[in-house]
Amino acid sequence: MNAEGWYVDPYRAHEDRWYSDGNPTALVRDAGVESHEPPPSNVDPTEPLVRTDATGTAVNADDLRRADAADPVRPNDYTDAAFDGFGQTLPPG
């Protein structure tokens, strides 16, 4: 899966940098304030990608899932399980 979302800026120019489809974008964040600065074109990243949440805290990438992921969680997966616990089922659809 390609990186999508906020990551610790591997260039160390800012706290976080937004990645889209595995590519760094110009959207950056420092102390929760977003701004724009293109990634350096003549510098390789100095750090591996580390995912961050809305507060800038590193998170486990396994907890995050894109809607277009190869194996998305369907809303009914959880609803069906909840209804099964009460001995009921949902109508198809």
N, C-alpha and C positions, 0 to 999 in steps of 0.2 A: 504494500500500500504506500502510495506517495504521501509525503508530509503535507498536512492541511491544517492550518490553525496557527496559534501563537507558539513560538519556540524561543528559548534563550538565544539571543543573537550570537551566532557562532563567530561573527566578525568582531565582537566585543565593542562595537561602536555605540550600541544601545542595550537596554535591558532585554527587550524582546523584539522579535521580528516576525511578521506574518509570512507563512509559507503557503503557497497555492500550487497544488499538483506537484509537489516536490521541489518547487523553485522559490528562492527568497524573493520577496516583493519589496517595494519601497515603503510599505506601511510598517512603522516602528512604534515602540511604546517605552516610555520611561516614567517611572513613578505613577503609572496608570494613565498618563497623558499620551494620546496618539499623535503622531506626526508623520511626515514623509521624508525619507532619505533613501535614494537608491542604494542597493548593496554595492560595495566596492567591486569594480570590474577587474582590478589588477591584484587582488588579494584573495587567497584561498581561505576558507573558514578555518579558524584556529581550534574550534571545539566541535565535538559530535553534537547532533541535534538532540535537545532535551525539551520535551513538550511542557508548556506551562498552562495554567488555567487563567481565568479572568483576573485573578489577583496577582499573577506573575509567579505563582508557586509551581514548582515542577510537579508533574503528575505522571502516573503510569499510563502509557499509551494504550494498553490493553483495555482500559476503562472507557476509551473513546471509540466511537464507531460512526462512520459516515453513513448517510442514508443510502448511498449508492454502492456500499460495500458488497463484496461478492456474497457474503452470508449475513444479510441484514436481519435484525431482530424485528419480527412483525408484531404490531400491537396486540394482535389476538393471541400470540404465544403466551403472554402473561394473563390476559383476560380468560382464555380457555382454562388455564391452570387454576385460576381463582374459582371459576364456576364449577370445575370438577370437584373441588373441595367441598362444595355444597350439594353434590350429586345432581347438578343441572348442566345443561349444555346450551351453547348459543346457536341460533339458527345459522345456516351456511351464509357466507357472504362476507 
